[in-house]
């Protein structure tokens, strides 16, 4: 898979966020996909739990942009990790580290693991 094709998987996910429909986002994850979300302390283990997270997150009208992508392919698994920034309807934004792990299921690349964590405050020294 090319870098452009992997980045298109993020665009597909970002467009699902823009739809405002948490079910549309959840269906991009494998049925046993894991989500370690940015603004929740609860790990999500399946479509229902993932959709529940996005029900609340999508109320902020997020728009994501990748600032840095590091793409690696390991046979039937693709990893895209880096930094992204979300801007919200209220004009606030948050920058976070991300890792998307994709696996092809019945001809469709689905997210099997997604970790997102807000960038820490930089300590001087």
Biotite code that builds the C-alpha atoms (Angstrom):
import biotite.structure as struc

atoms = struc.array([
    struc.Atom([0.000, 0.000, 0.000], chain_id="A", res_id=1, res_name="UNK", atom_name="CA", element="C"),
    struc.Atom([1.367, 3.437, -0.883], chain_id="A", res_id=2, res_name="UNK", atom_name="CA", element="C"),
    struc.Atom([1.774, 6.321, 1.547], chain_id="A", res_id=3, res_name="UNK", atom_name="CA", element="C"),
    struc.Atom([-0.993, 8.175, -0.298], chain_id="A", res_id=4, res_name="UNK", atom_name="CA", element="C"),
    struc.Atom([-3.360, 5.223, 0.153], chain_id="A", res_id=5, res_name="UNK", atom_name="CA", element="C"),
    struc.Atom([-2.595, 5.012, 3.876], chain_id="A", res_id=6, res_name="UNK", atom_name="CA", element="C"),
    struc.Atom([-3.154, 8.746, 4.301], chain_id="A", res_id=7, res_name="UNK", atom_name="CA", element="C"),
    struc.Atom([-6.466, 8.298, 2.447], chain_id="A", res_id=8, res_name="UNK", atom_name="CA", element="C"),
    struc.Atom([-7.532, 5.926, 5.255], chain_id="A", res_id=9, res_name="UNK", atom_name="CA", element="C"),
    struc.Atom([-7.096, 8.844, 7.678], chain_id="A", res_id=10, res_name="UNK", atom_name="CA", element="C"),
    struc.Atom([-9.075, 11.106, 5.326], chain_id="A", res_id=11, res_name="UNK", atom_name="CA", element="C"),
    struc.Atom([-11.868, 8.517, 5.273], chain_id="A", res_id=12, res_name="UNK", atom_name="CA", element="C"),
    struc.Atom([-11.887, 8.477, 9.101], chain_id="A", res_id=13, res_name="UNK", atom_name="CA", element="C"),
    struc.Atom([-11.770, 12.295, 9.267], chain_id="A", res_id=14, res_name="UNK", atom_name="CA", element="C"),
    struc.Atom([-14.686, 12.516, 6.801], chain_id="A", res_id=15, res_name="UNK", atom_name="CA", element="C"),
    struc.Atom([-16.633, 10.089, 8.982], chain_id="A", res_id=16, res_name="UNK", atom_name="CA", element="C"),
    struc.Atom([-16.018, 12.462, 11.915], chain_id="A", res_id=17, res_name="UNK", atom_name="CA", element="C"),
    struc.Atom([-17.342, 15.343, 9.796], chain_id="A", res_id=18, res_name="UNK", atom_name="CA", element="C"),
    struc.Atom([-20.542, 13.367, 9.144], chain_id="A", res_id=19, res_name="UNK", atom_name="CA", element="C"),
    struc.Atom([-21.453, 13.749, 12.824], chain_id="A", res_id=20, res_name="UNK", atom_name="CA", element="C"),
    struc.Atom([-22.572, 10.092, 12.855], chain_id="A", res_id=21, res_name="UNK", atom_name="CA", element="C"),
    struc.Atom([-20.768, 7.998, 15.505], chain_id="A", res_id=22, res_name="UNK", atom_name="CA", element="C"),
    struc.Atom([-21.885, 4.770, 13.812], chain_id="A", res_id=23, res_name="UNK", atom_name="CA", element="C"),
    struc.Atom([-20.209, 5.842, 10.574], chain_id="A", res_id=24, res_name="UNK", atom_name="CA", element="C"),
    struc.Atom([-16.950, 6.344, 12.501], chain_id="A", res_id=25, res_name="UNK", atom_name="CA", element="C"),
    struc.Atom([-17.277, 3.073, 14.452], chain_id="A", res_id=26, res_name="UNK", atom_name="CA", element="C"),
    struc.Atom([-17.717, 1.008, 11.283], chain_id="A", res_id=27, res_name="UNK", atom_name="CA", element="C"),
    struc.Atom([-14.171, 1.983, 10.234], chain_id="A", res_id=28, res_name="UNK", atom_name="CA", element="C"),
    struc.Atom([-12.899, -0.091, 13.160], chain_id="A", res_id=29, res_name="UNK", atom_name="CA", element="C"),
    struc.Atom([-12.708, -3.880, 13.177], chain_id="A", res_id=30, res_name="UNK", atom_name="CA", element="C"),
    struc.Atom([-15.453, -5.494, 15.267], chain_id="A", res_id=31, res_name="UNK", atom_name="CA", element="C"),
    struc.Atom([-12.859, -6.173, 17.970], chain_id="A", res_id=32, res_name="UNK", atom_name="CA", element="C"),
    struc.Atom([-10.923, -2.956, 17.366], chain_id="A", res_id=33, res_name="UNK", atom_name="CA", element="C"),
    struc.Atom([-9.426, -1.119, 20.328], chain_id="A", res_id=34, res_name="UNK", atom_name="CA", element="C"),
    struc.Atom([-9.650, 2.643, 20.836], chain_id="A", res_id=35, res_name="UNK", atom_name="CA", element="C"),
    struc.Atom([-7.520, 4.424, 23.436], chain_id="A", res_id=36, res_name="UNK", atom_name="CA", element="C"),
    struc.Atom([-9.133, 7.862, 23.042], chain_id="A", res_id=37, res_name="UNK", atom_name="CA", element="C"),
    struc.Atom([-7.748, 11.345, 23.605], chain_id="A", res_id=38, res_name="UNK", atom_name="CA", element="C"),
    struc.Atom([-10.432, 12.750, 25.901], chain_id="A", res_id=39, res_name="UNK", atom_name="CA", element="C"),
    struc.Atom([-11.575, 9.702, 27.861], chain_id="A", res_id=40, res_name="UNK", atom_name="CA", element="C"),
    struc.Atom([-9.925, 7.432, 30.420], chain_id="A", res_id=41, res_name="UNK", atom_name="CA", element="C"),
    struc.Atom([-11.965, 4.437, 29.264], chain_id="A", res_id=42, res_name="UNK", atom_name="CA", element="C"),
    struc.Atom([-10.540, 1.942, 26.762], chain_id="A", res_id=43, res_name="UNK", atom_name="CA", element="C"),
    struc.Atom([-13.085, 1.083, 24.043], chain_id="A", res_id=44, res_name="UNK", atom_name="CA", element="C"),
    struc.Atom([-13.185, -2.581, 22.918], chain_id="A", res_id=45, res_name="UNK", atom_name="CA", element="C"),
    struc.Atom([-15.925, -2.880, 20.272], chain_id="A", res_id=46, res_name="UNK", atom_name="CA", element="C"),
    struc.Atom([-18.197, -0.923, 17.946], chain_id="A", res_id=47, res_name="UNK", atom_name="CA", element="C"),
    struc.Atom([-20.743, -0.038, 20.644], chain_id="A", res_id=48, res_name="UNK", atom_name="CA", element="C"),
    struc.Atom([-18.106, 1.339, 23.000], chain_id="A", res_id=49, res_name="UNK", atom_name="CA", element="C"),
    struc.Atom([-16.302, 3.156, 20.175], chain_id="A", res_id=50, res_name="UNK", atom_name="CA", element="C"),
    struc.Atom([-19.568, 4.695, 18.940], chain_id="A", res_id=51, res_name="UNK", atom_name="CA", element="C"),
    struc.Atom([-20.347, 5.787, 22.512], chain_id="A", res_id=52, res_name="UNK", atom_name="CA", element="C"),
    struc.Atom([-17.056, 7.694, 22.680], chain_id="A", res_id=53, res_name="UNK", atom_name="CA", element="C"),
    struc.Atom([-17.658, 9.374, 19.338], chain_id="A", res_id=54, res_name="UNK", atom_name="CA", element="C"),
    struc.Atom([-21.238, 10.298, 20.296], chain_id="A", res_id=55, res_name="UNK", atom_name="CA", element="C"),
    struc.Atom([-19.711, 12.736, 22.774], chain_id="A", res_id=56, res_name="UNK", atom_name="CA", element="C"),
    struc.Atom([-16.579, 13.721, 20.805], chain_id="A", res_id=57, res_name="UNK", atom_name="CA", element="C"),
    struc.Atom([-18.504, 14.563, 17.625], chain_id="A", res_id=58, res_name="UNK", atom_name="CA", element="C"),
    struc.Atom([-20.624, 17.148, 19.476], chain_id="A", res_id=59, res_name="UNK", atom_name="CA", element="C"),
    struc.Atom([-17.506, 19.364, 19.342], chain_id="A", res_id=60, res_name="UNK", atom_name="CA", element="C"),
    struc.Atom([-17.452, 19.206, 15.500], chain_id="A", res_id=61, res_name="UNK", atom_name="CA", element="C"),
    struc.Atom([-13.799, 18.109, 15.263], chain_id="A", res_id=62, res_name="UNK", atom_name="CA", element="C"),
    struc.Atom([-11.686, 18.547, 12.156], chain_id="A", res_id=63, res_name="UNK", atom_name="CA", element="C"),
    struc.Atom([-8.386, 16.686, 12.145], chain_id="A", res_id=64, res_name="UNK", atom_name="CA", element="C"),
    struc.Atom([-5.184, 17.484, 10.283], chain_id="A", res_id=65, res_name="UNK", atom_name="CA", element="C"),
    struc.Atom([-2.089, 15.286, 10.303], chain_id="A", res_id=66, res_name="UNK", atom_name="CA", element="C"),
    struc.Atom([1.046, 17.276, 11.154], chain_id="A", res_id=67, res_name="UNK", atom_name="CA", element="C"),
    struc.Atom([3.434, 14.312, 10.953], chain_id="A", res_id=68, res_name="UNK", atom_name="CA", element="C"),
    struc.Atom([2.831, 10.792, 9.663], chain_id="A", res_id=69, res_name="UNK", atom_name="CA", element="C"),
    struc.Atom([5.178, 7.821, 10.009], chain_id="A", res_id=70, res_name="UNK", atom_name="CA", element="C"),
    struc.Atom([3.907, 4.917, 7.943], chain_id="A", res_id=71, res_name="UNK", atom_name="CA", element="C"),
    struc.Atom([5.253, 1.379, 8.171], chain_id="A", res_id=72, res_name="UNK", atom_name="CA", element="C"),
    struc.Atom([3.959, -1.823, 6.642], chain_id="A", res_id=73, res_name="UNK", atom_name="CA", element="C"),
    struc.Atom([4.403, -5.229, 8.262], chain_id="A", res_id=74, res_name="UNK", atom_name="CA", element="C"),
    struc.Atom([2.889, -7.801, 5.924], chain_id="A", res_id=75, res_name="UNK", atom_name="CA", element="C"),
    struc.Atom([-0.858, -7.619, 6.477], chain_id="A", res_id=76, res_name="UNK", atom_name="CA", element="C"),
    struc.Atom([-0.605, -4.837, 9.076], chain_id="A", res_id=77, res_name="UNK", atom_name="CA", element="C"),
    struc.Atom([-0.010, -1.140, 8.455], chain_id="A", res_id=78, res_name="UNK", atom_name="CA", element="C"),
    struc.Atom([0.931, 1.336, 11.178], chain_id="A", res_id=79, res_name="UNK", atom_name="CA", element="C"),
    struc.Atom([0.513, 5.090, 10.844], chain_id="A", res_id=80, res_name="UNK", atom_name="CA", element="C"),
    struc.Atom([1.767, 7.071, 13.820], chain_id="A", res_id=81, res_name="UNK", atom_name="CA", element="C"),
    struc.Atom([2.590, 10.689, 14.414], chain_id="A", res_id=82, res_name="UNK", atom_name="CA", element="C"),
    struc.Atom([1.031, 13.985, 15.428], chain_id="A", res_id=83, res_name="UNK", atom_name="CA", element="C"),
    struc.Atom([-2.370, 15.396, 14.531], chain_id="A", res_id=84, res_name="UNK", atom_name="CA", element="C"),
    struc.Atom([-4.288, 18.521, 15.479], chain_id="A", res_id=85, res_name="UNK", atom_name="CA", element="C"),
    struc.Atom([-8.026, 18.805, 15.980], chain_id="A", res_id=86, res_name="UNK", atom_name="CA", element="C"),
    struc.Atom([-9.836, 22.113, 15.641], chain_id="A", res_id=87, res_name="UNK", atom_name="CA", element="C"),
    struc.Atom([-13.328, 22.366, 17.099], chain_id="A", res_id=88, res_name="UNK", atom_name="CA", element="C"),
    struc.Atom([-16.405, 24.478, 16.321], chain_id="A", res_id=89, res_name="UNK", atom_name="CA", element="C"),
    struc.Atom([-15.636, 26.767, 19.277], chain_id="A", res_id=90, res_name="UNK", atom_name="CA", element="C"),
    struc.Atom([-12.252, 27.560, 17.618], chain_id="A", res_id=91, res_name="UNK", atom_name="CA", element="C"),
    struc.Atom([-10.249, 25.691, 20.272], chain_id="A", res_id=92, res_name="UNK", atom_name="CA", element="C"),
    struc.Atom([-7.760, 23.070, 19.206], chain_id="A", res_id=93, res_name="UNK", atom_name="CA", element="C"),
    struc.Atom([-5.793, 20.183, 20.647], chain_id="A", res_id=94, res_name="UNK", atom_name="CA", element="C"),
    struc.Atom([-2.651, 18.547, 19.347], chain_id="A", res_id=95, res_name="UNK", atom_name="CA", element="C"),
    struc.Atom([-2.198, 14.844, 20.033], chain_id="A", res_id=96, res_name="UNK", atom_name="CA", element="C"),
    struc.Atom([0.034, 11.891, 19.301], chain_id="A", res_id=97, res_name="UNK", atom_name="CA", element="C"),
    struc.Atom([-1.666, 9.094, 17.378], chain_id="A", res_id=98, res_name="UNK", atom_name="CA", element="C"),
    struc.Atom([-1.173, 5.542, 16.264], chain_id="A", res_id=99, res_name="UNK", atom_name="CA", element="C"),
    struc.Atom([-3.554, 3.857, 13.827], chain_id="A", res_id=100, res_name="UNK", atom_name="CA", element="C"),
    struc.Atom([-2.992, 0.155, 13.174], chain_id="A", res_id=101, res_name="UNK", atom_name="CA", element="C"),
    struc.Atom([-4.831, -1.192, 10.116], chain_id="A", res_id=102, res_name="UNK", atom_name="CA", element="C"),
    struc.Atom([-5.543, -4.737, 9.003], chain_id="A", res_id=103, res_name="UNK", atom_name="CA", element="C"),
    struc.Atom([-7.330, -5.826, 5.843], chain_id="A", res_id=104, res_name="UNK", atom_name="CA", element="C"),
    struc.Atom([-10.632, -7.593, 6.608], chain_id="A", res_id=105, res_name="UNK", atom_name="CA", element="C"),
    struc.Atom([-12.676, -8.929, 3.677], chain_id="A", res_id=106, res_name="UNK", atom_name="CA", element="C"),
    struc.Atom([-10.963, -6.544, 1.259], chain_id="A", res_id=107, res_name="UNK", atom_name="CA", element="C"),
    struc.Atom([-11.367, -3.452, 3.457], chain_id="A", res_id=108, res_name="UNK", atom_name="CA", element="C"),
    struc.Atom([-8.652, -1.855, 5.589], chain_id="A", res_id=109, res_name="UNK", atom_name="CA", element="C"),
    struc.Atom([-10.057, -1.459, 9.104], chain_id="A", res_id=110, res_name="UNK", atom_name="CA", element="C"),
    struc.Atom([-8.620, 0.059, 12.259], chain_id="A", res_id=111, res_name="UNK", atom_name="CA", element="C"),
    struc.Atom([-7.669, -2.680, 14.710], chain_id="A", res_id=112, res_name="UNK", atom_name="CA", element="C"),
    struc.Atom([-5.924, -0.375, 17.174], chain_id="A", res_id=113, res_name="UNK", atom_name="CA", element="C"),
    struc.Atom([-6.108, 3.405, 17.608], chain_id="A", res_id=114, res_name="UNK", atom_name="CA", element="C"),
    struc.Atom([-4.256, 5.264, 20.321], chain_id="A", res_id=115, res_name="UNK", atom_name="CA", element="C"),
    struc.Atom([-4.541, 9.026, 20.715], chain_id="A", res_id=116, res_name="UNK", atom_name="CA", element="C"),
    struc.Atom([-3.084, 11.071, 23.545], chain_id="A", res_id=117, res_name="UNK", atom_name="CA", element="C"),
    struc.Atom([-2.905, 14.807, 24.016], chain_id="A", res_id=118, res_name="UNK", atom_name="CA", element="C"),
    struc.Atom([0.589, 16.249, 23.693], chain_id="A", res_id=119, res_name="UNK", atom_name="CA", element="C"),
    struc.Atom([2.100, 16.814, 27.124], chain_id="A", res_id=120, res_name="UNK", atom_name="CA", element="C"),
    struc.Atom([3.185, 20.228, 28.305], chain_id="A", res_id=121, res_name="UNK", atom_name="CA", element="C"),
    struc.Atom([6.874, 20.638, 27.655], chain_id="A", res_id=122, res_name="UNK", atom_name="CA", element="C"),
    struc.Atom([8.962, 20.845, 30.807], chain_id="A", res_id=123, res_name="UNK", atom_name="CA", element="C"),
    struc.Atom([11.953, 23.146, 30.761], chain_id="A", res_id=124, res_name="UNK", atom_name="CA", element="C"),
    struc.Atom([15.358, 21.784, 31.626], chain_id="A", res_id=125, res_name="UNK", atom_name="CA", element="C"),
])
